[in-house]
Amino acid sequence: MTEFITRVELNNANSENYLTLHEEMRKEGFIKTIGDSSGNYYLPDATYNYISDTLNKSAVIQKAKKAASKTNKSYKILVTKSAGSTWYNLDKVK
């Protein structure tokens, strides 16, 4: 399985706009966690994980754009195809 780490920044947004973004990203299949053998961890705000056997970066960014457009804000998106991640001080999912 391939993981795509996706960061979305909404321009001139408030907390309600980000709540909409989180819900729309969830509907598109993005999750807010990342994991390894030690457990699952919450990603930083407005950072998502998408796991797929079939999609590429272009398809994943299209899904993120669809979700972000529902906020009615302009946005910036970065999608990275992960070859493995490491992290520090993320909150562990309990």
C-alpha positions as CSV (number, residue, x, y, z in Angstrom):
1,M,0.0,0.0,0.0
2,T,1.1,3.5,-0.8
3,E,0.7,6.4,1.7
4,F,0.2,10.0,0.5
5,I,0.8,12.7,3.1
6,T,-1.3,15.7,2.2
7,R,-1.2,19.2,3.7
8,V,-4.0,21.7,3.0
9,E,-3.9,25.3,3.9
10,L,-7.0,27.4,3.6
11,N,-6.5,31.1,3.0
12,N,-8.3,33.6,5.2
13,A,-10.1,30.8,7.0
14,N,-11.6,30.3,10.4
15,S,-12.2,27.3,12.6
16,E,-15.5,26.5,10.9
17,N,-13.9,26.4,7.5
18,Y,-11.4,23.9,8.8
19,L,-14.1,21.8,10.4
20,T,-15.7,21.7,6.9
21,L,-12.4,20.8,5.4
22,H,-11.8,17.9,7.9
23,E,-15.3,16.5,7.2
24,E,-14.9,16.7,3.4
25,M,-11.4,15.2,3.5
26,R,-12.9,12.3,5.6
27,K,-15.6,11.8,2.9
28,E,-12.9,11.6,0.3
29,G,-11.0,8.9,2.2
30,F,-8.3,10.9,4.0
31,I,-7.5,10.0,7.6
32,K,-5.8,12.2,10.3
33,T,-3.5,9.5,11.6
34,I,-0.2,7.8,10.8
35,G,1.1,4.6,12.3
36,D,3.9,2.1,12.7
37,S,4.6,-0.9,14.8
38,S,4.5,1.3,18.0
39,G,0.9,2.5,17.3
40,N,-1.1,5.1,15.6
41,Y,-0.5,8.9,16.0
42,Y,-2.5,12.0,15.1
43,L,-1.1,14.1,12.3
44,P,-0.6,17.9,12.8
45,D,-3.5,20.2,12.0
46,A,-4.6,20.2,8.3
47,T,-2.3,17.3,7.5
48,Y,-3.9,14.1,6.2
49,N,-2.9,10.6,5.2
50,Y,-4.4,8.8,2.2
51,I,-3.6,5.1,1.7
52,S,-4.2,3.4,-1.7
53,D,-3.0,0.5,-3.8
54,T,-4.3,2.1,-7.0
55,L,-4.1,5.9,-6.9
56,N,-1.2,8.2,-7.8
57,K,-0.3,11.7,-6.6
58,S,-2.4,13.4,-9.3
59,A,-5.5,11.4,-8.3
60,V,-5.0,12.1,-4.6
61,I,-4.6,15.9,-5.2
62,Q,-7.8,15.9,-7.2
63,K,-9.6,14.3,-4.2
64,A,-8.1,16.9,-1.9
65,K,-9.0,19.8,-4.2
66,K,-12.6,18.5,-4.3
67,A,-12.8,18.5,-0.5
68,A,-11.1,21.9,-0.1
69,S,-13.4,23.5,-2.7
70,K,-16.3,22.7,-0.4
71,T,-15.0,25.3,2.1
72,N,-15.5,28.2,-0.4
73,K,-12.0,29.4,0.5
74,S,-8.9,29.6,-1.7
75,Y,-6.4,26.9,-0.7
76,K,-2.9,25.5,-1.1
77,I,-2.3,21.8,-1.2
78,L,0.9,19.7,-1.1
79,V,0.7,15.9,-1.7
80,T,3.8,13.7,-1.1
81,K,4.0,10.1,-2.0
82,S,5.6,8.6,1.1
83,A,8.6,6.2,1.0
84,G,8.3,6.0,4.8
85,S,7.8,8.6,7.5
86,T,9.3,9.4,10.9
87,W,7.8,11.7,13.5
88,Y,8.4,13.3,16.8
89,N,6.1,14.3,19.6
90,L,2.8,13.4,17.8
91,D,-0.1,12.6,20.1
92,K,-0.7,8.8,20.3
93,V,-4.1,7.5,19.4
94,K,-5.5,5.9,22.5
